Amino acid sequence: MNLPFDLTLFEVIFIAILLFIGSAVQGVLGFGFAVIASPIIVQIEPSLVPQLLALLGLPLALRVFYREKDEVDLSKVKPLILGRLIGGPIGLLLLLNLSEKYLSISVGLIVFIAGAGSFFGWEINRNTLNSFFAGTFSGIFGMIAAIGGPPVALLYRNTKSQEFRPSLNSVFSIGILITLSLLIFSDNLYVDHLLLFMLFLPVVLVGIRVSSSLFSKVSDSFIAQSVTYFSIISGLYVILRNIN
């Protein structure tokens, strides 16, 4: 039996484990799914990024957003959404014109920047203009690597988690819909992507379902630090592996 994108059974099992871990981390922190999965999956099959991660990331983002939607300040989120509308098409142009080598390097760079920003505590003052630019870069990063969170996270670094998680995931939800719409419009979403989505969706849902019990004895700060170090190391690895 031929698997989508000619993946081997071992690759499918490995990706499933990776997605399970990423969704469990997302269930606790409200982010981390694509940051964990993207730099590794792009090395296995570049055609899966951002399509598969965007498809799988949508139910994750919607779940967190719906659970905590009352905490979202729409007036502060609107410039971010507008930015994603601008950034998405820019990201699509880059995605369509980058070779697999430079796509992998771009993914590695985005993941590394995400980790470095978290490690060094980078922060952006939250105002309308900065929110718009953060949304624009979120759209670009989301289209190239399915990782739209880091620019938005910098805006919300010093906010309470009750505001951070739903705001971030409201941007994710709408942003992913924009990404998927552009991929469909440009004929870059294939049947094989949908088959893999249906195959891996139960794994992702189980991961987010058991996240609380799975990490019940591990602090959120430890998990966040682990994601930061993983982002830096994996990002550098992907860049160096493809730079020659």
N, C-alpha and C positions, 0 to 999 in steps of 0.2 A: 504493500500500500504506500503510495506516495503522499508524503505530508506536505502541507502548504509551504511554498518557497523552498522545497526540497530539503527541509530541515531533517536532521537525523532524530531518532527517538531520544538519544541522549541529550541533544540540544533542547528538545521540547521539555524533557524532565527538568533540565537545568534552568531553563527560562521560567518554568512553573514555580520552582523553589525560589528563584530570585523575585518573582512577582508576589509570591506569598509573603516574603520578608518585607518587601517594599510596602505592600498594602497594610501589613500589621503596624509598621512604623508610622504610616500615614494616619492610621486609626488613632494613634496616641498623640502625635504631634500636630496633625493637620497638614503636614507636608512630608516630603521625603520619598514618595513612590517613584517618580521619574528620575530623581537625582540618583537613587540607588540602581534602578534598572537600566536607564538609558546608556550610560557609558559602557556597559557590558554587552547589552543586546546589540548595539551598533557594531560591535566587533564580530558578533555571530552572524548577523544579517542586517546590513544597513537599510534595507528596504522596509524594515519593521519600525523604523524611527522616522517621523513621529507617529505614523498612522496607528500602530497597535497600542502604543502607550496613551495616545489621545483617546482612543475608543475605551480603553480600560480605565483611564483616569476620570472619565466623565461621571460614572456612578459613584466613585469615591468622593469626588468634589461635591456632587449633589447631596450626598448623604450628610456630610459635615455641615454644608450650608443649610439644609432643611432643618437639621437638628438645632441649629443655633442662629437661625435667620433673624430673630428679633433683635440681635445685637449688632446687626449691620447698619452702618450710617450711610444711606444711599447717596447723600450729597457728597461724601468723600470718595465714594466708589465710582461715581459717574465719569470723572476725568480718566480713571484707570481703564474703564471700558472703552472710552473714546480712543485712548492710546492703543488699545489692542486692535481696534478696527483699522487703525493706520499701520500698526506693526505687522499684522498678519500678512497682508499682501507683500510687504517688503521681505518678510521671512520666506514667503513662497517663492519669490524671484530667486533668492539665494539658494533655497532648497533645490529648485529645478536646474540651477546652473552650476552647482558644486559637484565635483567628482566624488566618488565614494571616499577617497583619501581625505579630501578637504572637508567633507561632511563629518567624518570621524574626528578630525582635528578640531572642527568647530564645536562638536558635542563635548569633546574633552576640555576645551577651553571654557565653555559655558559652565560645566560641572566644577572645574577648578576655581573659576571666579566665584561661584556660589559658595564653595567651601572656604575660600580666602576671605570673602566678605563676612561670613559667620565667625571665622577664627579671629579676625582683627576687629570685629565689632563695628564694621562700617555702618553708617547711618545717613539717611537722607531726610532733610527737613520736610515735613508733610505740608505741602501747599498745592494749589491747583495745577501750577505749571510743572512742578516736580512729579506730581501724580500722573500727569499726562505723559511725560517722558518715561516714567517708570512703566506705565502701561504699554507704551510703544515698544520698549525693549523687551517687555514681557511677551508681547505678541511675536516679535522676531525670534526670541529664544524658544518660545513655545512651538513655533512652526518648524524650526530647525531641529530641536532636540526634545520637544515635548516637556521642556523645563521652563515654565513661565513664572515660577515662584520667586526666584531670588531678587529681581528688581522691586517687586511688591513687598517682599519681606523686609527689605532695607527701610521702607517707609514706615513699617509697623513695628520696628524693632523694640521700641520701648512702650508698646501698648500692652494691655492685659491680654492674656490668652483668650478670654471670653470675647474680645473684639477681634483679635488677630486671626483666629481660626476661621470664623464665618466670613470675615471680610476677604481674606485670602482665597477662600474656596468659592465665594461668589464671583470673584474675578476669574478663578479657574474655570468655573462652570460655563460662564458666558464665553470666555476665551477659547475653551476647548470646542464649543459649538461653532465659533468663528473659524477655528483651525480646520475642523472637519468639513465645514461648508466649502471652504476654499479648496481643500483636497478633492472633494467630490466635483466641484466646478472645473478643476484642472485635470480631471481624470487620473488622479493619483491615489485613489482609494480602491483597492481591488477586492475581488471575492475572497482571495486567500487571506486578506486582512480580517475580513468578517468571520471566516472559518476559525482563525486563531482566536479572535475575540470571543466567540462562543465556547471555544475549548478552554480558554484561560479564565473566563469570567467567574466560574464557580470557585476557582483557586483564590482569586482576588477578594471575592465576597466572604469566603471563609477566613481569609487573612485579617480583614478589617473586623469581622465578627469576633474573633478570638483575641484581638489585639490587647484588650484591657487585661484579660486573665493571663495572656502570654507574658506581658511585661509588668505584671502587678508588683513584682518585687524589685523592679528596676526603675530608677528615678527618670523623669522626663529629661532632666538636664544631662544625664549620662547618655541617654539615647540620642539627644540632639548633638552632643559632642562627638559621639561615634559617627553620626551621619556627616558631620563636618570633616572629620579626619578621613573618612571613606571618600568623600567628595574630592578632597585635595589629592589623595594618593591615586584614586582611580582616574581622575582628570589628567594628572601628570602622566600616568601610564599610557592612556589612550593617545595623548599628544606625542609622546616620545616614540611610541610604537608605530606611528604613522608619519612621523616627520622625515624619515629617510626615504 
